[in-house]
Amino acid sequence: AQAPLEGFRLLHLRSSTMLNCTVHVLRSFTDRLVSMLRTFAALFRSGPIQSVLLKESASEINGAARKANPMQTFEKFMQAGKEVSPEILVLASTNASQQESAIVAAMARHEDLVRSNVQEMEAAAELARTKLLPAAKEGQALSLDELKSVNQKIAAVEGPALPGVAASRTETFTEALLRGVEPGSKLYPALVKKVETFANRTTEDFKTRETERLRARLLAGKVDAELDDELQRIQSEHDTALTTALSKYTESFALSDHLQVQHSIPVAGSKPLIVGSWNVLEYPGESNPVMNGVRPVIDILVRGLELQKADVATVSAALVKLVCTKEVCKYHTDMVLDYIKTTLGSGACQVVLLQEVNLDEQKAILDLCSKEGWHGHFSSAIEDKGQCDAMTAVICKEPFDEVGEIEVKRNNKRRNFAAARLGSCWIVSCHLPLLTTVKEVEDLSMSFGSYPLKIIQQVWAKFGMQNPAVKTVVIGGDWNAPIRDRISLFKEHLPDGCEDVSLQAPPHLTTFNDYLVEPDHSPIDGFVTLRKHLAA
């Protein structure tokens, strides 16, 4: 009778022990978690975590750049290039092989034409050998009538020239040469040389040249309808296959070549302002379908792939075609909108600065701001024909007290920086232009040889000095220069009326080019904050 009771007592004891152990483990885990969260909160308030990159986005696209490895975005871009380039080359090889087969078949259909043309050219060469060459060897005047007769025979075979096609270059004597028939003429030696060259051509020479000429004309089109249709079909199938292959990489190639950055900015007489910035990379838009923004990035990627020289143009052309598709451009716009929604909507940032915005994305961003009750101010677009819109922007949840812009120049390049005032602080979205060539000389005599310092002086003069109530000017964005290397110069040469300057920038590079070329490079994206006296 006692055995069952004892069994229940032991079972109860073991259950209690296991429960106590479980409670102890959970309590220990909770204590460690709370400790970690407190440490994280302290670090976040103090700035180091804020000063690296934005907090995790709800979107995988924008989240990649803000994970433990900030270079993950660039690694993903590079990996996509490594994966897609072999596919591009295989498809290009197949396409070239099919086209060549079609061309060879078409040339076989025109063998009689080649044979006939060779015979006509041989007849013209024979005329030159018998009627012109003897006089040329003796240094005598050449017969203009005989020269024109040879020209007529050649022209009848060659037909009209194809501009830019070497294989269609003419064998005729030019009008200029025909004025050099007399031995005393300056053009006489050149004319004699031309006569000798043509007269000494062999049957094989003519056959090679006429074969090349036929091929060039077939490729130019409207000579063989069957070939034209076949080449169009082959190209259409190639384009479809290429589009299918590239579609897998839409997300990877809708990225920017800059990382997103975020910092807590000290503002004179006020609480710190958390500002995010991103050069989004200008993709071609429907309003302005230029490729000046994306093409250099593709060139950088292709160089990083270390392809065979013969393959570079093929891969570049395919990738440029990919990034210009509506799908990629829309994906890019959605990514920019997601960045704004994530940073402002979550409270991660109070202000967002953008660079390289096109007109289509401006409209999408303003629609988002209208829907959310936010506020956006954009600089004027660069309206030079064939150039990017290159707009900068300031986006904020709160209404601006004032907006403006400033135009900066670097030789023949212009940029407009959007600016907005919140209380006593002006916030300027900057994108400094690069020099076009090394020969260009910028007048930096008043800025100690530093173009970024020149920009700081101009921005401070316009936004920091004209209103006594303004205490702080934040210039954030793409400086196109390693700004950590410049801060000491900025501090040594403060603009008039400015009593303090500070730099807020990531501890690592921020561009894809530097990721490939100079991994230890200073960041070029960040914030320079200029203040009047902090107590003011």
KEGU-203946 format. One line per 2 residues: their letters; for each residue x, y, z of C-alpha. Coordinates in pm, whole numbers, plus 50000, padded with zeros to 5 digits. Example, Ala and Ser with C-alpha at 12.3 -4.5 7.8 and 13.67 -1.06 7.14 Angstrom:
BEGIN
AS = 51230/49550/50780 ~ 51367/49894/50714
***
This chain:
BEGIN
AQ = 50000/50000/50000 ~ 50294/50233/50073
AP = 50468/50172/49735 ~ 50231/50378/49516
LE = 50237/50668/49765 ~ 50615/50665/49771
GF = 50619/50667/49391 ~ 50393/50972/49379
RL = 50609/51147/49641 ~ 50928/51088/49435
LH = 50754/51201/49116 ~ 50637/51520/49287
LR = 50989/51584/49421 ~ 51146/51541/49076
SS = 50884/51765/48913 ~ 50945/52038/49169
TM = 51320/52013/49116 ~ 51283/52037/48737
LN = 51049/52336/48773 ~ 51292/52513/49005
CT = 51577/52451/48759 ~ 51369/52585/48472
VH = 51276/52898/48669 ~ 51642/52949/48761
VL = 51752/52918/48398 ~ 51483/53156/48274
RS = 51564/53408/48547 ~ 51934/53391/48463
FT = 51860/53435/48091 ~ 51627/53728/48164
DR = 51889/53900/48381 ~ 52153/53862/48109
LV = 51910/53988/47843 ~ 51818/54294/48048
SM = 52187/54364/48106 ~ 52259/54340/47735
LR = 51966/54568/47651 ~ 52085/54826/47902
TF = 52433/54817/47754 ~ 52293/54852/47404
AA = 52072/55144/47510 ~ 52367/55320/47669
LF = 52575/55270/47355 ~ 52292/55391/47135
RS = 52240/55706/47343 ~ 52611/55778/47339
GP = 52625/55769/46962 ~ 52866/55497/46839
IQ = 52592/55271/46706 ~ 52401/55565/46560
SV = 52715/55689/46390 ~ 52766/55372/46188
LL = 52449/55312/45989 ~ 52071/55314/46012
KE = 51886/55062/46224 ~ 51745/54752/46059
SA = 51479/54821/45798 ~ 51164/54619/45754
SE = 51278/54564/45397 ~ 51553/54320/45308
IN = 51676/54560/45042 ~ 51749/54848/45277
GA = 51837/54618/45563 ~ 52138/54464/45392
AR = 52347/54777/45428 ~ 52278/54808/45799
KA = 52366/54464/45926 ~ 52674/54371/46124
NP = 52872/54379/45801 ~ 52798/54717/45635
MQ = 52976/54600/45319 ~ 52713/54331/45263
TF = 52534/54549/45010 ~ 52846/54578/44797
EK = 52931/54210/44840 ~ 52582/54124/44718
FM = 52624/54353/44416 ~ 52963/54203/44334
QA = 52840/53846/44378 ~ 52549/53913/44144
GK = 52795/54039/43883 ~ 53007/53724/43920
EV = 52702/53500/43881 ~ 52537/53676/43590
SP = 52842/53749/43372 ~ 52899/53382/43270
EI = 52531/53356/43175 ~ 52562/53671/42964
LV = 52869/53538/42787 ~ 52712/53197/42714
LA = 52403/53361/42566 ~ 52618/53604/42366
ST = 52828/53317/42231 ~ 52517/53124/42127
NA = 52371/53434/41965 ~ 52693/53505/41773
SQ = 52717/53144/41656 ~ 52359/53142/41528
QE = 52406/53475/41353 ~ 52726/53356/41189
SA = 52554/53045/41057 ~ 52278/53259/40907
IV = 52530/53497/40748 ~ 52735/53212/40601
AA = 52419/53065/40449 ~ 52325/53402/40302
MA = 52672/53454/40155 ~ 52648/53115/39988
RH = 52333/53240/39818 ~ 52533/53531/39672
ED = 52847/53347/39553 ~ 52766/53430/39192
LV = 52757/53799/39275 ~ 53100/53779/39439
RS = 53240/53589/39139 ~ 53097/53845/38897
NV = 53230/54138/39099 ~ 53577/53985/39114
QE = 53579/53956/38735 ~ 53472/54320/38695
ME = 53742/54438/38937 ~ 54005/54231/38753
AA = 53899/54403/38430 ~ 53940/54742/38594
AE = 54284/54643/38728 ~ 54386/54521/38381
LA = 54290/54860/38239 ~ 54500/55032/38501
RT = 54795/54800/38431 ~ 54787/54857/38054
KL = 54678/55221/38029 ~ 54804/55390/38344
LP = 55089/55193/38499 ~ 55340/55238/38213
AA = 55304/55619/38227 ~ 55328/55610/38607
KE = 55655/55411/38592 ~ 55800/55662/38348
GQ = 55694/55959/38559 ~ 55471/56088/38284
AL = 55132/56254/38304 ~ 54844/56015/38362
SL = 54540/56013/38136 ~ 54244/56169/38314
DE = 54003/55991/38080 ~ 54158/55651/38157
LK = 54147/55725/38530 ~ 53778/55812/38505
SV = 53715/55497/38304 ~ 53876/55283/38575
NQ = 53672/55472/38837 ~ 53347/55394/38657
KI = 53421/55021/38651 ~ 53510/55018/39021
AA = 53209/55226/39124 ~ 52974/54995/38932
VE = 53093/54706/39146 ~ 53122/54878/39484
GP = 52795/55065/39499 ~ 52741/55335/39764
AL = 52979/55336/40060 ~ 52862/55233/40405
PG = 52960/55507/40656 ~ 53192/55376/40926
VA = 53233/55031/40764 ~ 53598/54965/40673
AS = 53507/54678/40443 ~ 53310/54916/40221
RT = 53596/55161/40164 ~ 53633/55249/39798
ET = 53906/55159/39554 ~ 53823/55458/39332
FT = 54052/55752/39277 ~ 53914/56050/39468
EA = 53835/56383/39306 ~ 54132/56534/39486
LL = 54372/56273/39348 ~ 54236/56323/38997
RG = 54369/56680/39011 ~ 54722/56540/39045
VE = 54769/56386/38701 ~ 55068/56609/38612
PG = 55414/56509/38736 ~ 55473/56850/38898
SK = 55158/56831/39111 ~ 55184/56776/39487
LY = 54930/56497/39456 ~ 55107/56320/39170
PA = 55316/56084/39393 ~ 55004/55979/39587
LV = 54810/55922/39266 ~ 55092/55712/39118
KK = 55109/55504/39437 ~ 54733/55447/39425
VE = 54751/55337/39059 ~ 55036/55094/39132
TF = 54856/54946/39433 ~ 54533/54886/39245
AN = 54696/54758/38927 ~ 54900/54499/39121
RT = 54608/54346/39310 ~ 54560/53971/39255
TE = 54246/53765/39205 ~ 54269/53649/39566
DF = 54292/54012/39680 ~ 53973/54099/39497
KT = 53797/53785/39618 ~ 53882/53866/39980
RE = 53773/54228/39947 ~ 53448/54144/39767
TE = 53364/53877/40024 ~ 53420/54129/40306
RL = 53218/54389/40119 ~ 52927/54148/40068
RA = 52931/54054/40436 ~ 52922/54420/40538
RL = 52631/54490/40306 ~ 52438/54187/40426
LA = 52481/54300/40788 ~ 52370/54651/40693
GK = 52040/54499/40580 ~ 51799/54532/40287
VD = 52012/54311/40064 ~ 51880/53966/40158
AE = 51529/53964/40304 ~ 51561/53606/40420
LD = 51874/53692/40620 ~ 51713/54003/40764
DE = 51420/53799/40895 ~ 51649/53527/41031
LQ = 51876/53772/41213 ~ 51574/53947/41361
RI = 51438/53614/41488 ~ 51774/53513/41637
QS = 51816/53851/41808 ~ 51461/53840/41944
EH = 51519/53495/42095 ~ 51848/53614/42243
DT = 51687/53923/42396 ~ 51415/53710/42551
AL = 51666/53462/42694 ~ 51884/53745/42824
TT = 51588/53921/42986 ~ 51489/53595/43156
AL = 51843/53538/43282 ~ 51882/53895/43407
SK = 51540/53909/43573 ~ 51675/53697/43860
YT = 51907/53983/43951 ~ 51657/54270/43951
ES = 51697/54331/44324 ~ 52076/54308/44318
FA = 52111/54561/44038 ~ 51859/54809/44178
LS = 52103/54906/44452 ~ 52293/55229/44500
DH = 52671/55254/44493 ~ 52659/55443/44824
LQ = 52577/55320/45174 ~ 52311/55489/45381
VQ = 52448/55682/45678 ~ 52286/55821/45990
HS = 52415/56035/46274 ~ 52306/56224/46581
IP = 52392/56587/46501 ~ 52472/56832/46785
VA = 52256/57143/46741 ~ 52341/57465/46926
GS = 52082/57546/47191 ~ 51869/57242/47115
KP = 51852/56864/47139 ~ 52060/56658/46895
LI = 51900/56602/46557 ~ 51910/56253/46407
VG = 51968/56284/46034 ~ 52001/56013/45768
SW = 52153/56059/45426 ~ 52174/55849/45111
NV = 52304/55907/44761 ~ 52046/55685/44596
LE = 52220/55674/44253 ~ 52023/55826/43968
YP = 51862/55563/43746 ~ 51718/55658/43406
GE = 51363/55786/43436 ~ 51082/55821/43185
SN = 51111/56200/43207 ~ 51487/56197/43153
PV = 51615/55855/43035 ~ 51987/55933/43064
MN = 52234/55671/43184 ~ 52510/55899/43313
GV = 52432/55792/43669 ~ 52434/55412/43634
RP = 52685/55358/43353 ~ 52995/55454/43559
VI = 52886/55213/43834 ~ 52849/54929/43583
DI = 53195/55014/43448 ~ 53337/54989/43801
LV = 53163/54654/43856 ~ 53289/54510/43527
RG = 53645/54617/43607 ~ 53612/54441/43940
LE = 53503/54119/43768 ~ 53842/54100/43593
LQ = 53694/53965/43270 ~ 53882/53883/42953
KA = 53929/54201/42750 ~ 53715/54061/42468
DV = 53424/54001/42707 ~ 53412/54343/42874
AT = 53195/54518/42616 ~ 52946/54228/42601
VS = 52893/54211/42977 ~ 52883/54590/43013
AA = 52618/54628/42743 ~ 52399/54358/42898
LV = 52423/54503/43250 ~ 52351/54857/43130
KL = 52048/54716/42950 ~ 51939/54547/43274
VC = 51964/54854/43496 ~ 51769/55057/43242
TK = 51467/54823/43239 ~ 51140/54951/43383
EV = 51142/54665/43634 ~ 51478/54761/43782
CK = 51401/55134/43779 ~ 51067/55075/43956
YH = 51236/54845/44208 ~ 51491/55116/44275
TD = 51220/55376/44332 ~ 51037/55141/44569
MV = 51363/55089/44756 ~ 51408/55466/44799
LD = 51049/55501/44921 ~ 51101/55212/45163
YI = 51412/55383/45302 ~ 51217/55701/45370
KT = 50918/55517/45519 ~ 51143/55302/45738
TL = 51364/55578/45873 ~ 51103/55849/45924
GS = 50809/55622/45999 ~ 50992/55429/46270
GA = 51141/55739/46426 ~ 51495/55625/46346
CQ = 51551/55965/46183 ~ 51395/56307/46214
VV = 51531/56423/45880 ~ 51640/56236/45566
LL = 51871/56381/45301 ~ 51883/56240/44947
QE = 52116/56292/44653 ~ 52093/56198/44283
VN = 51713/56202/44270 ~ 51546/56211/43929
LD = 51218/56381/43840 ~ 51015/56057/43846
EQ = 51138/55968/44194 ~ 51073/56324/44311
KA = 50707/56281/44219 ~ 50686/55943/44395
IL = 50849/56085/44709 ~ 50620/56388/44718
DL = 50319/56157/44678 ~ 50446/55956/44977
CS = 50495/56273/45180 ~ 50144/56391/45094
KE = 49998/56056/45199 ~ 50190/56042/45528
GW = 50159/56412/45614 ~ 50536/56459/45581
HG = 50727/56738/45412 ~ 50976/56727/45126
HF = 51186/56997/44963 ~ 51387/56936/44644
SS = 51654/57138/44471 ~ 51609/57245/44111
AI = 51702/56983/43852 ~ 52005/57030/43629
ED = 51835/57101/43298 ~ 52140/57055/43074
KG = 52051/56833/42777 ~ 52178/56477/42814
QC = 52268/56523/43181 ~ 52118/56373/43497
DA = 51854/56564/43693 ~ 52093/56543/43991
MT = 51843/56675/44245 ~ 51905/56677/44618
AV = 51629/56666/44878 ~ 51543/56722/45244
IC = 51257/56510/45382 ~ 51107/56562/45728
KE = 50801/56465/45932 ~ 50773/56818/46070
PF = 50695/57126/45858 ~ 50990/57342/45757
DE = 51021/57697/45884 ~ 51194/57799/45563
VG = 51332/57636/45247 ~ 51592/57736/44992
EI = 51876/57613/44776 ~ 52227/57708/44680
EV = 52399/57657/44344 ~ 52762/57550/44349
KR = 52997/57523/44053 ~ 53312/57336/43971
NN = 53439/57460/43637 ~ 53166/57359/43389
KR = 52966/57147/43637 ~ 52674/57282/43838
RN = 52490/57134/44135 ~ 52196/57262/44337
FA = 52177/57180/44707 ~ 51833/57169/44872
AA = 51817/57340/45211 ~ 51551/57356/45482
RL = 51538/57533/45818 ~ 51402/57380/46138
GS = 51410/57646/46408 ~ 51764/57773/46446
CW = 51915/57500/46228 ~ 51959/57494/45851
IV = 51999/57146/45697 ~ 52160/57127/45353
SC = 52169/56819/45128 ~ 52497/56827/44935
HL = 52645/56642/44639 ~ 52976/56794/44541
PL = 53061/56774/44168 ~ 53378/56598/44059
LT = 53634/56737/43818 ~ 53570/56616/43463
TV = 53938/56597/43369 ~ 54266/56636/43552
KE = 54345/56932/43326 ~ 54068/57139/43481
VE = 54199/57384/43740 ~ 53967/57501/44015
DL = 54027/57838/44180 ~ 54080/57740/44542
SM = 54296/58035/44641 ~ 54049/58146/44908
SF = 53989/57797/45050 ~ 54346/57680/45109
GS = 54342/57440/44815 ~ 54032/57252/44935
YP = 53714/57240/44726 ~ 53505/57096/45016
LK = 53619/57390/45232 ~ 53515/57627/44953
II = 53167/57474/44960 ~ 53151/57502/45339
QQ = 53240/57871/45312 ~ 52970/57933/45051
VW = 52698/57743/45238 ~ 52781/57909/45570
AK = 52782/58256/45410 ~ 52431/58200/45270
FG = 52260/58010/45550 ~ 52468/58076/45861
MQ = 52530/58448/45841 ~ 52217/58606/45696
NP = 51987/58530/45991 ~ 52114/58604/46344
AV = 51867/58349/46484 ~ 52040/58065/46298
KT = 52285/57888/46529 ~ 52365/57568/46334
VV = 52416/57468/45971 ~ 52431/57096/45890
IG = 52576/57004/45549 ~ 52517/56636/45482
GD = 52544/56400/45189 ~ 52800/56302/44928
WN = 53121/56506/44953 ~ 53301/56317/44675
AP = 53614/56346/44886 ~ 53752/56157/45190
IR = 53604/56390/45451 ~ 53777/56240/45755
DR = 54102/56357/45597 ~ 53963/56712/45568
IS = 53821/56784/45914 ~ 54148/56918/46056
LF = 54164/57169/45768 ~ 53803/57268/45832
KE = 53882/57332/46200 ~ 54190/57538/46117
HL = 54001/57768/45881 ~ 53656/57832/46025
PD = 53433/58060/45815 ~ 53366/58408/45951
GC = 53113/58392/46232 ~ 53149/58017/46280
ED = 53296/57914/46616 ~ 53284/57537/46593
VS = 53286/57267/46325 ~ 53246/56893/46372
LQ = 53232/56586/46153 ~ 52988/56300/46181
AP = 53082/56015/45947 ~ 53103/55635/45952
PH = 53431/55467/46051 ~ 53447/55291/45715
LT = 53419/55355/45341 ~ 53079/55433/45195
TF = 53107/55374/44817 ~ 53126/55071/44591
ND = 53426/55213/44405 ~ 53626/55242/44727
YL = 53512/54892/44829 ~ 53681/54753/44516
VE = 53975/54990/44482 ~ 54062/55133/44824
PD = 53914/54924/45108 ~ 54080/55145/45374
HS = 53953/55465/45217 ~ 53794/55735/45431
PI = 53416/55771/45385 ~ 53293/56033/45139
DG = 52939/56040/45282 ~ 52870/56215/45611
FV = 52783/56539/45785 ~ 52977/56857/45858
TL = 52811/57064/46130 ~ 52894/57431/46171
RK = 52779/57618/46480 ~ 52790/57956/46636
HL = 52882/57949/47003 ~ 52712/57649/47165
AA = 52576/57865/47445 ~ 52433/58115/47200
***
